[in-house]
Amino acid sequence: MAVPWEEYFRLALQEKLATSPEQNVDHLPPVLHLLEKRRELAEADQGLQAQKQAFQTTMAALKQRWEQLEQKERELKGAFVRFDKLLQESEARRGRAQRRAAEERRRAGRQEAEALRLRTQLRELQEERARLQRRLERLEPCARLLGRVLEQLPEFQEVPELVARFGGLADVQAALRLTARQRLAELEEARARLQRLRDAGQDELLRQGQRRAQLLERLEAARERTRHWESKWVQIQNTAAEKTLLLGRTRMSALNLFQLVCQHQRQPAALNIEDTEGQLEQVKLFILDLSSVLASLRQAQPTASQ
């Protein structure tokens, strides 16, 4: 890699010294070569220092940004965990409240049905008592008539037997009527309970639908935040890749300069290929040596001219 540079400086020297005295030909090419090398190495050192400073600043900013993103990610995960726990507790409380409400409704329904049945039975008993009293008063004349009928019916020995026979038939008829009324009351009660359950089910479905819509909105918002941070993460990764590529190019440039110095000094490269700072230090020392040599040559040149 050093041959093109030497050819370039040789041609440049020949152009610049076309009119110079013959006795200075042996001294000027090394001087110009050293001056050019010094200038290039100084510029390379300044560029590398500026790039190193910019890279360190960028990496510090990226590290701080990465820590902020990790903190936000932890906060977001904690919020998700708290939200899931709150949702589970809310569902458990709602389930318990629904079971208690359903049990209260069933108990109230049973008590209401029992009270209705007892009131109905009491009213029926009162009506039955009044009816029997009226019947007794109404049938008083019939008792005398039954006495006379009993005399004509030899299969009945006593009036109570005849009355018991017809009373049994009447009781059966009354029991059938009472059973019919009870079944009708139970049917009405079942219809009312079914209607209450339907109304409660419709209300619960409406509440659940509203709750589901709210949860879907929150889920969509969480997904939108996740997509936003994912895009940020991809952007950070791309920026880091670009900076890594720039760092690789910088280290390659430093290695090339170090190899040029080693070739110029005709010494093997003793440093590790990854030791960029050591390579730059060697290049810096070489530049300082060249600077001292050039300074000596400047001081010696006026004396040689005299």
MOTA-V875265 format. One line per field, one symbol per residue. phi: phi as a letter, one per 20 degrees, with the letter a starting at -180 (. if undefined). A space follows every 50 residues. Layout:
phi->???
//
This chain:
phi->.efgffffffffffffdfdffffeffdfgfffffffffffffffffffff ffffffffffffffffffffffffffffffffffffffffffffffffff ffffffffffffffffffffffffffffffffffffffegfffffffffg fedffdecfgffffffffffffffffffffffffffffffffffffffff ffffffffffffffffffffffffffffffffffffffffffffffffff ffffffffffffffelcffeeffeefffffffffffffffffffffffff ffffff
//
